[in-house]
Amino acid sequence: MSVAFNLTAALSEPIADKKIVSVLEQVGDTFKILLGMICAISVMLMIGLTLVIKITNSGMMYR
């Protein structure tokens, strides 16, 4: 999505108003930030799931 918005901004720059191009570039940058947030959250999810699995397996080991 980010690449599509940046490509659209680059292609529309000669024919469109500067404000429209600026908005398209900002939307592309926003998608980059959202992608970074999703990656960070997915790493935290994997760490959390690993901890939960580790804790539950150690409890079963003592029985």
Stockholm file with secondary structure:
# STOCKHOLM 1.0

chainA/1-63         MSVAFNLTAALSEPIADKKIVSVLEQVGDTFKILLGMICAISVMLMIGLTLVIKITNSGMMYR
#=GR chainA/1-63 SS CHHHHHHHHHHHTTTSCHHHHHHHHHHHHHHHHHHHHHHHHHHHHHHHHHHHHHHHHHHHHTC
#=GC SS_cons        CHHHHHHHHHHHTTTSCHHHHHHHHHHHHHHHHHHHHHHHHHHHHHHHHHHHHHHHHHHHHTC
//
